[in-house]
Amino acid sequence: MADTEHNIRIPFNKMKSEFFRILLSTGFSDEKAEKCAEIFTMNSVDGVNSHGINRFPRFIKNTIEGYINPEAVPSLVHRLGSLEQWDGNLGPGPLNATFATDRAVELALENGIGMVSLANTNHWMRGGTYGWQAAKKGFVFICWTNTCPNMPAWGATDPRIGNNPFVIAVPFQDEAIVLDFAMSQYSYGKMESLSNEGRELPYPGGFNNNGELTTNPEEILESWRVLPIGYWKGAGLSLLLDILATILSGGRSTHQINSCNSEYSVSQVFIAINIKSLHNFPAIDNSINQIIEDLHKSTPENPSSKIRYPGENVVKLRNENLKNGIPVNKENWEKILSL
């Protein structure tokens, strides 16, 4: 987000303290408010305002309306070796996902691989949060969630499948390579952010009410006809992710998650792999370095641009925003202060 008269920069501690204040007043304990405020602030620091500061008011609204139980914690339903099924008890999605990630890592330490599924949980906000969380501890990590019906199947006009965000994270040097993407060309949060800024999408992201591909986010938000990534391939992948999340967690499927306004009681899966237990572990860093070095040798279409791996720009942006403050829309910040 460029600095303009409509945008201001907020220091990390200031943003986090405001989130913490509001969460306390909404029924969160000190510990849970602290953790939740940290997640929302870090999402904003990393430039993902769509699932940071921009999403925070909706999170508070859903808590006040009773869709999120601020004091609920996950409970174990079933355990089988390195696999565990948990009930999220409609607790805060980011806290439930943080717990599930840590538990998957613990199981991977014991067994080489660990899988935790969550039923009856809430929107986890930015899926990449949990990829970074596990990869920074040295684990390969895969996770996904289903959503409310917010995307049409390929060739259909009515939304019956979800855009089901999917994350793959790999430790790399002192940071990580993190791929975090929805099954739609653009997430709804991204389109809402661009719409609020009066900006077009770089590429067509869906259809308008006339069935025409468009780069106008407002038209797509109105039609609810987002474009699946890879057309029919993204729609098929979305369906299978929903099926897997449902059967592995024993929770709800997309067609049972009726409301996209609250989007609660979703199903999620978290898988951690302890690569330190692999026989080729000593050579892994070198292998990844060679792959990334070869990627960086790509010839860019635009000579002034750089070919980057997923998450490469995050660390640079994070350090810049921690130093100079987090760029936010002035109206959005005033909305936060008024909560």
Summary of the structure (lengths in Angstrom):
residues: 339
radius of gyration: 19.8
end to end distance: 23.5
largest distance: 56.1
contacts: 1155
relative contact order: 0.16
helix: 43%
strand: 21%
